[in-house]
Amino acid sequence: EQIDRATWQLSWALPDGHQARYQLRSEAGAGPLALLQLIQFQLPARIFIVEPNSPPAAAKPARRPQP
């Protein structure tokens, strides 16, 4: 949901009944959704891992396409 001109909030229910909220904020430009216009930027399929003892996912740097 859009909070104001520069802030969006994502919310979802967790398995334990609590509510998770994540806010995206931008100070200039097209707002937080401008991130989607970055080259090869993708939102992760899952942000939180809820299985116990799961190893963290390896971070991968973005690669710029060769001209």
N, CA, C and O atoms as a GROMACS GRO file, in nm:
protein
  268
    1GLU      N    1   0.084  -0.118   0.000
    1GLU     CA    2   0.000   0.000   0.000
    1GLU      C    3   0.089   0.124   0.000
    1GLU      O    4   0.198   0.123   0.057
    2GLN      N    5   0.042   0.229  -0.063
    2GLN     CA    6   0.117   0.354  -0.067
    2GLN      C    7   0.085   0.435   0.058
    2GLN      O    8  -0.032   0.461   0.087
    3ILE      N    9   0.190   0.474   0.131
    3ILE     CA   10   0.175   0.551   0.255
    3ILE      C   11   0.170   0.700   0.223
    3ILE      O   12   0.081   0.772   0.270
    4ASP      N   13   0.264   0.747   0.143
    4ASP     CA   14   0.268   0.885   0.096
    4ASP      C   15   0.337   0.885  -0.040
    4ASP      O   16   0.357   0.778  -0.099
    5ARG      N   17   0.373   1.002  -0.091
    5ARG     CA   18   0.431   1.009  -0.225
    5ARG      C   19   0.564   0.936  -0.237
    5ARG      O   20   0.602   0.896  -0.347
    6ALA      N   21   0.634   0.917  -0.127
    6ALA     CA   22   0.766   0.855  -0.132
    6ALA      C   23   0.776   0.721  -0.060
    6ALA      O   24   0.882   0.659  -0.061
    7THR      N   25   0.668   0.676   0.003
    7THR     CA   26   0.676   0.555   0.086
    7THR      C   27   0.570   0.453   0.048
    7THR      O   28   0.452   0.485   0.032
    8TRP      N   29   0.615   0.329   0.034
    8TRP     CA   30   0.526   0.214   0.012
    8TRP      C   31   0.548   0.115   0.124
    8TRP      O   32   0.660   0.102   0.173
    9GLN      N   33   0.444   0.046   0.165
    9GLN     CA   34   0.455  -0.055   0.270
    9GLN      C   35   0.402  -0.189   0.220
    9GLN      O   36   0.292  -0.196   0.166
   10LEU      N   37   0.482  -0.293   0.240
   10LEU     CA   38   0.440  -0.430   0.210
   10LEU      C   39   0.410  -0.497   0.343
   10LEU      O   40   0.486  -0.482   0.438
   11SER      N   41   0.301  -0.571   0.352
   11SER     CA   42   0.264  -0.641   0.476
   11SER      C   43   0.219  -0.782   0.441
   11SER      O   44   0.160  -0.806   0.336
   12TRP      N   45   0.249  -0.874   0.531
   12TRP     CA   46   0.200  -1.010   0.515
   12TRP      C   47   0.195  -1.077   0.651
   12TRP      O   48   0.265  -1.039   0.745
   13ALA      N   49   0.108  -1.179   0.660
   13ALA     CA   50   0.090  -1.253   0.784
   13ALA      C   51   0.198  -1.360   0.795
   13ALA      O   52   0.228  -1.429   0.698
   14LEU      N   53   0.255  -1.373   0.914
   14LEU     CA   54   0.355  -1.476   0.941
   14LEU      C   55   0.286  -1.601   0.996
   14LEU      O   56   0.175  -1.592   1.047
   15PRO      N   57   0.352  -1.717   0.986
   15PRO     CA   58   0.291  -1.841   1.035
   15PRO      C   59   0.252  -1.836   1.183
   15PRO      O   60   0.159  -1.905   1.224
   16ASP      N   61   0.322  -1.755   1.263
   16ASP     CA   62   0.290  -1.748   1.406
   16ASP      C   63   0.178  -1.649   1.437
   16ASP      O   64   0.147  -1.625   1.554
   17GLY      N   65   0.116  -1.591   1.333
   17GLY     CA   66   0.005  -1.499   1.353
   17GLY      C   67   0.044  -1.353   1.358
   17GLY      O   68  -0.043  -1.266   1.352
   18HIS      N   69   0.172  -1.322   1.370
   18HIS     CA   70   0.217  -1.183   1.370
   18HIS      C   71   0.213  -1.126   1.228
   18HIS      O   72   0.208  -1.201   1.131
   19GLN      N   73   0.215  -0.996   1.219
   19GLN     CA   74   0.215  -0.927   1.091
   19GLN      C   75   0.355  -0.872   1.064
   19GLN      O   76   0.412  -0.805   1.149
   20ALA      N   77   0.410  -0.900   0.947
   20ALA     CA   78   0.540  -0.843   0.908
   20ALA      C   79   0.513  -0.724   0.816
   20ALA      O   80   0.427  -0.729   0.728
   21ARG      N   81   0.589  -0.617   0.838
   21ARG     CA   82   0.575  -0.497   0.754
   21ARG      C   83   0.713  -0.454   0.707
   21ARG      O   84   0.809  -0.454   0.784
   22TYR      N   85   0.722  -0.416   0.581
   22TYR     CA   86   0.847  -0.370   0.522
   22TYR      C   87   0.816  -0.242   0.447
   22TYR      O   88   0.727  -0.240   0.362
   23GLN      N   89   0.889  -0.134   0.478
   23GLN     CA   90   0.864  -0.006   0.412
   23GLN      C   91   0.978   0.028   0.317
   23GLN      O   92   1.096   0.013   0.351
   24LEU      N   93   0.942   0.074   0.197
   24LEU     CA   94   1.037   0.122   0.097
   24LEU      C   95   1.017   0.272   0.087
   24LEU      O   96   0.905   0.320   0.074
   25ARG      N   97   1.126   0.347   0.094
   25ARG     CA   98   1.116   0.493   0.088
   25ARG      C   99   1.223   0.547  -0.004
   25ARG      O  100   1.336   0.497  -0.007
   26SER      N  101   1.188   0.649  -0.080
   26SER     CA  102   1.281   0.715  -0.170
   26SER      C  103   1.271   0.866  -0.151
   26SER      O  104   1.161   0.919  -0.133
   27GLU      N  105   1.383   0.932  -0.154
   27GLU     CA  106   1.385   1.078  -0.135
   27GLU      C  107   1.370   1.155  -0.266
   27GLU      O  108   1.338   1.274  -0.263
   28ALA      N  109   1.394   1.091  -0.379
   28ALA     CA  110   1.388   1.163  -0.507
   28ALA      C  111   1.350   1.066  -0.618
   28ALA      O  112   1.348   0.945  -0.599
   29GLY      N  113   1.321   1.121  -0.733
   29GLY     CA  114   1.295   1.038  -0.849
   29GLY      C  115   1.155   0.978  -0.847
   29GLY      O  116   1.060   1.038  -0.797
   30ALA      N  117   1.144   0.859  -0.904
   30ALA     CA  118   1.015   0.792  -0.921
   30ALA      C  119   0.969   0.718  -0.796
   30ALA      O  120   0.868   0.648  -0.801
   31GLY      N  121   1.041   0.730  -0.687
   31GLY     CA  122   1.002   0.661  -0.565
   31GLY      C  123   1.068   0.525  -0.554
   31GLY      O  124   1.152   0.490  -0.636
   32PRO      N  125   1.029   0.447  -0.453
   32PRO     CA  126   1.092   0.317  -0.428
   32PRO      C  127   1.082   0.220  -0.544
   32PRO      O  128   1.172   0.137  -0.564
   33LEU      N  129   0.975   0.228  -0.622
   33LEU     CA  130   0.960   0.134  -0.732
   33LEU      C  131   1.056   0.163  -0.846
   33LEU      O  132   1.064   0.084  -0.941
   34ALA      N  133   1.130   0.273  -0.840
   34ALA     CA  134   1.233   0.302  -0.940
   34ALA      C  135   1.342   0.195  -0.938
   34ALA      O  136   1.412   0.176  -1.038
   35LEU      N  137   1.357   0.124  -0.826
   35LEU     CA  138   1.455   0.015  -0.818
   35LEU      C  139   1.430  -0.090  -0.926
   35LEU      O  140   1.524  -0.153  -0.974
   36LEU      N  141   1.305  -0.109  -0.962
   36LEU     CA  142   1.273  -0.210  -1.062
   36LEU      C  143   1.326  -0.175  -1.200
   36LEU      O  144   1.333  -0.261  -1.287
   37GLN      N  145   1.364  -0.049  -1.222
   37GLN     CA  146   1.417  -0.007  -1.350
   37GLN      C  147   1.568  -0.027  -1.360
   37GLN      O  148   1.626  -0.008  -1.467
   38LEU      N  149   1.632  -0.066  -1.249
   38LEU     CA  150   1.776  -0.091  -1.253
   38LEU      C  151   1.803  -0.213  -1.340
   38LEU      O  152   1.721  -0.304  -1.350
   39ILE      N  153   1.919  -0.214  -1.403
   39ILE     CA  154   1.955  -0.325  -1.491
   39ILE      C  155   1.963  -0.454  -1.411
   39ILE      O  156   2.034  -0.462  -1.311
   40GLN      N  157   1.891  -0.554  -1.455
   40GLN     CA  158   1.889  -0.688  -1.397
   40GLN      C  159   1.847  -0.692  -1.250
   40GLN      O  160   1.877  -0.790  -1.181
   41PHE      N  161   1.780  -0.590  -1.201
   41PHE     CA  162   1.734  -0.592  -1.062
   41PHE      C  163   1.613  -0.684  -1.051
   41PHE      O  164   1.520  -0.676  -1.132
   42GLN      N  165   1.613  -0.771  -0.951
   42GLN     CA  166   1.500  -0.859  -0.925
   42GLN      C  167   1.474  -0.862  -0.775
   42GLN      O  168   1.566  -0.874  -0.695
   43LEU      N  169   1.348  -0.852  -0.739
   43LEU     CA  170   1.313  -0.872  -0.599
   43LEU      C  171   1.328  -1.020  -0.568
   43LEU      O  172   1.299  -1.104  -0.652
   44PRO      N  173   1.374  -1.054  -0.448
   44PRO     CA  174   1.388  -1.196  -0.414
   44PRO      C  175   1.251  -1.262  -0.404
   44PRO      O  176   1.152  -1.200  -0.368
   45ALA      N  177   1.249  -1.391  -0.437
   45ALA     CA  178   1.124  -1.466  -0.427
   45ALA      C  179   1.081  -1.478  -0.281
   45ALA      O  180   0.962  -1.473  -0.250
   46ARG      N  181   1.179  -1.492  -0.193
   46ARG     CA  182   1.151  -1.499  -0.050
   46ARG      C  183   1.247  -1.405   0.021
   46ARG      O  184   1.366  -1.402  -0.009
   47ILE      N  185   1.194  -1.330   0.115
   47ILE     CA  186   1.278  -1.238   0.191
   47ILE      C  187   1.322  -1.302   0.321
   47ILE      O  188   1.436  -1.284   0.364
   48PHE      N  189   1.232  -1.376   0.386
   48PHE     CA  190   1.263  -1.440   0.513
   48PHE      C  191   1.257  -1.591   0.496
   48PHE      O  192   1.172  -1.644   0.426
   49ILE      N  193   1.349  -1.659   0.561
   49ILE     CA  194   1.349  -1.805   0.563
   49ILE      C  195   1.301  -1.847   0.701
   49ILE      O  196   1.358  -1.807   0.802
   50VAL      N  197   1.197  -1.927   0.705
   50VAL     CA  198   1.139  -1.963   0.834
   50VAL      C  199   1.176  -2.104   0.880
   50VAL      O  200   1.145  -2.142   0.993
   51GLU      N  201   1.242  -2.183   0.794
   51GLU     CA  202   1.283  -2.316   0.836
   51GLU      C  203   1.399  -2.305   0.934
   51GLU      O  204   1.492  -2.227   0.910
   52PRO      N  205   1.396  -2.380   1.043
   52PRO     CA  206   1.508  -2.375   1.139
   52PRO      C  207   1.635  -2.432   1.078
   52PRO      O  208   1.631  -2.527   0.998
   53ASN      N  209   1.748  -2.373   1.116
   53ASN     CA  210   1.880  -2.419   1.074
   53ASN      C  211   1.905  -2.412   0.923
   53ASN      O  212   1.987  -2.488   0.871
   54SER      N  213   1.834  -2.324   0.853
   54SER     CA  214   1.858  -2.308   0.710
   54SER      C  215   1.982  -2.222   0.688
   54SER      O  216   1.997  -2.119   0.754
   55PRO      N  217   2.071  -2.262   0.597
   55PRO     CA  218   2.187  -2.178   0.570
   55PRO      C  219   2.142  -2.051   0.496
   55PRO      O  220   2.048  -2.056   0.417
   56PRO      N  221   2.208  -1.938   0.520
   56PRO     CA  222   2.171  -1.815   0.450
   56PRO      C  223   2.203  -1.827   0.301
   56PRO      O  224   2.299  -1.892   0.262
   57ALA      N  225   2.121  -1.763   0.219
   57ALA     CA  226   2.146  -1.762   0.075
   57ALA      C  227   2.266  -1.674   0.044
   57ALA      O  228   2.286  -1.572   0.109
   58ALA      N  229   2.343  -1.714  -0.053
   58ALA     CA  230   2.461  -1.636  -0.093
   58ALA      C  231   2.416  -1.513  -0.172
   58ALA      O  232   2.331  -1.523  -0.261
   59ALA      N  233   2.473  -1.400  -0.140
   59ALA     CA  234   2.443  -1.277  -0.214
   59ALA      C  235   2.518  -1.279  -0.346
   59ALA      O  236   2.633  -1.324  -0.352
   60LYS      N  237   2.453  -1.232  -0.451
   60LYS     CA  238   2.516  -1.227  -0.583
   60LYS      C  239   2.518  -1.082  -0.630
   60LYS      O  240   2.414  -1.017  -0.634
   61PRO      N  241   2.636  -1.030  -0.665
   61PRO     CA  242   2.641  -0.893  -0.714
   61PRO      C  243   2.577  -0.881  -0.852
   61PRO      O  244   2.581  -0.974  -0.932
   62ALA      N  245   2.517  -0.767  -0.877
   62ALA     CA  246   2.458  -0.742  -1.009
   62ALA      C  247   2.569  -0.725  -1.111
   62ALA      O  248   2.673  -0.666  -1.082
   63ARG      N  249   2.546  -0.777  -1.230
   63ARG     CA  250   2.644  -0.762  -1.338
   63ARG      C  251   2.586  -0.673  -1.446
   63ARG      O  252   2.472  -0.691  -1.488
   64ARG      N  253   2.665  -0.579  -1.492
   64ARG     CA  254   2.622  -0.492  -1.601
   64ARG      C  255   2.648  -0.564  -1.733
   64ARG      O  256   2.754  -0.624  -1.750
   65PRO      N  257   2.554  -0.558  -1.826
   65PRO     CA  258   2.577  -0.621  -1.956
   65PRO      C  259   2.691  -0.552  -2.030
   65PRO      O  260   2.710  -0.431  -2.020
   66GLN      N  261   2.765  -0.631  -2.105
   66GLN     CA  262   2.876  -0.577  -2.184
   66GLN      C  263   2.819  -0.503  -2.304
   66GLN      O  264   2.722  -0.548  -2.365
   67PRO      N  265   2.880  -0.388  -2.340
   67PRO     CA  266   2.830  -0.312  -2.457
   67PRO      C  267   2.850  -0.386  -2.587
   67PRO      O  268   2.814  -0.335  -2.693
   0.00000   0.00000   0.00000
